[in-house]
Amino acid sequence: MKSTRLTKLLGIKYPIIQGGMVWVSGYKLASSVSNEGGLGVLGAGSMKPELLKKHIVKCKSNTNKPFAVNLPIFSSYSQAQIEIIIEEKVAIVITSAGSPKKYTQRLKEAGIIVGHVVPSVLLAKKCEDAGVDFIVAEGFEAGGHNGRDETTTLCLIPQIKEAIQIPFAAAGGIANGSQVLACLAMGADGVQIGTKFACSKESSAHENYKDEIIKANESHTALVLKSLMPVRIAKTNFYDEILIAEKKGNDLAELLGKGRAKQGIFEGNLKQGELEFGQISGLIKVCLSVQEIFYQLKEEYKKSLNKVVGV
Ligand SMILES: Cc1cc2nc3c(=O)[nH]c(=O)nc-3n(C[C@H](O)[C@H](O)[C@H](O)COP(=O)(O)O)c2cc1C
């Protein structure tokens, strides 16, 4: 796989970022990805500040390669988490779910490379204006929280490429080396992969959650809660509950306020819990180690490249 502006900026070998994921990406997953030459990312969204600190310390002792922290801005812990990130000298932070203006300057003053996740061209431009170093442009196929506009990765990437100068990774629906090649061909400088790593051996998600990914087909997920905070989840019991509550006009915030993502992803409660994963789950048929995933991605990339150039 070729080096790009993004691999150079982040100091990684392959243009592959593992998406920061609540209840999924602790130090085991992040350090394994970094050790394979990608960018491992700790998902701070499900960690209280003290726990985040523990994961950062463990990540450092498990890899000497670059890793990042994903920081959802709307979290009530985000300010305290920033202080820990700076104290622990984390080199890269990927912010999401909020305005890039909020923390970029503070992080950059501390010498940190800043990425931000966006679902649209408009927000990508705002990131550039705010001084963000790189963008993760995420299409609506992606698992987890997402944009409202249903813009697919295939349509988003070339439009982001036209609109901004800074490096960017494509995200949403990527799980295969041929897709990595396609994203680079469309102008992205790398990719961010979520669902595939959520189903890896090193993911801290519950086995029931991983089994649901393996069982899923391409139409097993849907984007819900568009009026509140859009999120792509599996069509399980909780999905039905959301549809009923929306129909009746019930309070959706109350429905969510029961730690549903933790129940579903971390505790494996398939009835009450929310299972965040993406449309590409249909392609994932086995739970592999991070090392096996990287081997596959590289082989698929090579094969597709040979096919395209006709070697
Ligand atoms: C279980 C799960 C949790 C996620 N949590 C977060 C998060 O805390 N912050 C964030 O920026 N993105 C989060 N995401 C999005 C991923 O980082 C990534 O961008 C996305 O999964 C890419 O699309 P894919 O699932 O099709 O590979 C999450 C995704 C999943 C599947």
The ligand as a MOL file (V3000), in Angstrom:
LIG
                    3D

  0  0  0     0  0            999 V3000
M  V30 BEGIN CTAB
M  V30 COUNTS 31 33 0 0 0
M  V30 BEGIN ATOM
M  V30 1 C -19.6360 0.5170 17.6640 0
M  V30 2 C -19.2150 1.8110 17.0520 0
M  V30 3 C -18.9190 2.8870 17.8680 0
M  V30 4 C -18.4830 4.0970 17.3230 0
M  V30 5 N -18.1270 5.1150 18.1600 0
M  V30 6 C -17.6110 6.2590 17.6530 0
M  V30 7 C -17.1280 7.2950 18.5020 0
M  V30 8 O -17.1520 7.1910 19.7290 0
M  V30 9 N -16.6160 8.4080 17.9260 0
M  V30 10 C -16.5320 8.5620 16.5560 0
M  V30 11 O -16.0440 9.5900 16.0880 0
M  V30 12 N -16.9900 7.5970 15.7300 0
M  V30 13 C -17.4840 6.4580 16.2370 0
M  V30 14 N -17.8740 5.4390 15.3910 0
M  V30 15 C -17.6110 5.5750 13.9380 0
M  V30 16 C -16.2670 4.9070 13.5800 0
M  V30 17 O -15.1980 5.5740 14.2010 0
M  V30 18 C -16.0140 4.8840 12.0600 0
M  V30 19 O -15.8790 6.1850 11.5350 0
M  V30 20 C -17.1150 4.1770 11.3110 0
M  V30 21 O -17.4290 2.9740 11.9690 0
M  V30 22 C -16.6720 3.8930 9.8940 0
M  V30 23 O -17.6560 3.2360 9.1640 0
M  V30 24 P -17.7630 1.6070 9.0810 0
M  V30 25 O -18.3950 1.1850 10.3480 0
M  V30 26 O -18.6270 1.3910 7.9160 0
M  V30 27 O -16.3670 1.0710 8.9000 0
M  V30 28 C -18.3550 4.2270 15.9250 0
M  V30 29 C -18.6800 3.1450 15.1000 0
M  V30 30 C -19.0840 1.9380 15.6430 0
M  V30 31 C -19.3730 0.7830 14.7210 0
M  V30 END ATOM
M  V30 BEGIN BOND
M  V30 1 1 1 2
M  V30 2 1 2 3
M  V30 3 2 2 30
M  V30 4 2 3 4
M  V30 5 1 4 5
M  V30 6 1 4 28
M  V30 7 2 5 6
M  V30 8 1 6 7
M  V30 9 1 6 13
M  V30 10 2 7 8
M  V30 11 1 7 9
M  V30 12 1 9 10
M  V30 13 2 10 11
M  V30 14 1 10 12
M  V30 15 2 12 13
M  V30 16 1 13 14
M  V30 17 1 14 15
M  V30 18 1 14 28
M  V30 19 1 15 16
M  V30 20 1 16 17
M  V30 21 1 16 18
M  V30 22 1 18 19
M  V30 23 1 18 20
M  V30 24 1 20 21
M  V30 25 1 20 22
M  V30 26 1 22 23
M  V30 27 1 23 24
M  V30 28 2 24 25
M  V30 29 1 24 26
M  V30 30 1 24 27
M  V30 31 2 28 29
M  V30 32 1 29 30
M  V30 33 1 30 31
M  V30 END BOND
M  V30 END CTAB
M  END
